[in-house]
Amino acid sequence: MSDPAQAREIFISYSSKDRERVRILVEALVRQGLPVWWDQHIVPGQNWENELEQALHRARAVIVLWSQHSVVSDEVKAEANYALKRRNLIPALLDDAVIPYRYRRTQTPDLSPWDGAEDAPSFRALLAALAAAPTAPPAPNSFRRRATLISWAWILVPSLVLGSLTAALMVRKAPTELEVEVTCSRVRFHSLAGDPQVLLDSTLANSIVLRGFEQVRLPAADVEAANPAKWNDQQNQYPEDAWVKVAPGPGLVCRPTERTPAQVTIEPFTKAAGPLTLERIYTGPAAVTLSSPERATLNVELRGRQFSGSVTLPAPTKLIADDCAWVGAAPPSKQPSVTLRLSPRGPQRLLDYSAGKAGMVFVLGFPRERTSPIMRPAAFEIDQLEFLDQGPAGSPISSIRTGGTIRYPKYAERPAATVNAGDFLTLGDFKTFYLREVAFTQQEENLRLKFQGVAGKALIGPGEGSMRDLRLTQFDELWSNQKLIALFTVLAWVVATSLGLRRYLLGPR
């Protein structure tokens, strides 16, 4: 056990080249009743290094005497560094030496002009500093424990933050950009934009059926009506003598009766006449349903707004009106179904229609072999997408008929998700989501659809309870987000720097 007096020692750190000047200071301190240790106390034969280290460790204060010689001494700077870490450093100047930078923040008495007088201001300032110093050395290993705690805090806090952030990013799903291609019999969505969007643009068709219209206005044309009594079952057509010319008047307008829903079917009178052209259909916020009730037939149902449009007719054109009331000139037949042959006059061959308050239904017929895209809107923004049909018992079933794929366009290396026939696919909470393409498939009554956009909800599976989330986690998005990469880089740098700082704070053991 060490002497209690030793535990109150004042350690003197100096350069041996200044020994005679230091001796004067040591003697003055001793006369003041202060226990002083300096290297002259080492007895010959003792281990010099061990004795110095033990004295430095048990000292309550360390006076470092800076001079032209000591500022270049590694031993003096090592002892000053140790005292600085233990917070018991008391520096003093012996001459006009420049104190090393890291030790300048401590008030330093100037003993360069001191002649040994014990009443000199500089000596009294040194005594005051010693009086303010602790009466005992710092508790053993207290600094090391404090430095250890600080260094581990520097390491653990960023590590915990990094780990917690990584775990959160790996669990939390993020809105994900998807490219969806599926084959189905029916799809329903909402047109989202406030301004009208183009759904169909100059679409050629073999036949067009209009339902739910408010009125249909025929173009200026020679109009002939067929006599139902002369229908030829064998030839499946009306003979030429069955056609009766209708008085021209200002033009025929067809409107639905109040009793039954009206329907107008339009098709070329002969194959040589060419196809019909359904001109551009605009739709604002509305529910849109696309389905294929039979091969090469597309049903387009628009609900929720009023709109108008037109159809460019070939010459001649057959028009079949069911349950319609006529304005302008009435066809001679009083039957519920009237067949007309129209031969438009002049370049304007537009049949105009306007939708009723509830919207309209278009049934478009195409060549049965057609598989090229029917619709390819540039940017038709949608919402509330669903792939549902009605089962035999009236319950909802999936309208997805054959396989499909869901890709991640921002992550080319990520495998696409597979869509199986009968899967329920739920997409919603769209940020931006667009209908890109509608086409027929080789299979009966199926449509091939392409959508792309950012979905905040994306589930797929054979039924409720077995749905899986198609969205990516925020951690997956890290590798394509430069800001997140920068954040993780900074945190990794903090951890690495903290390890280095810990070694610096603790120093050699």
Summary of the structure (lengths in Angstrom):
residues: 509
radius of gyration: 47.2
end to end distance: 21.8
largest distance: 145.5
contacts: 1505
relative contact order: 0.13
helix: 26%
strand: 37%
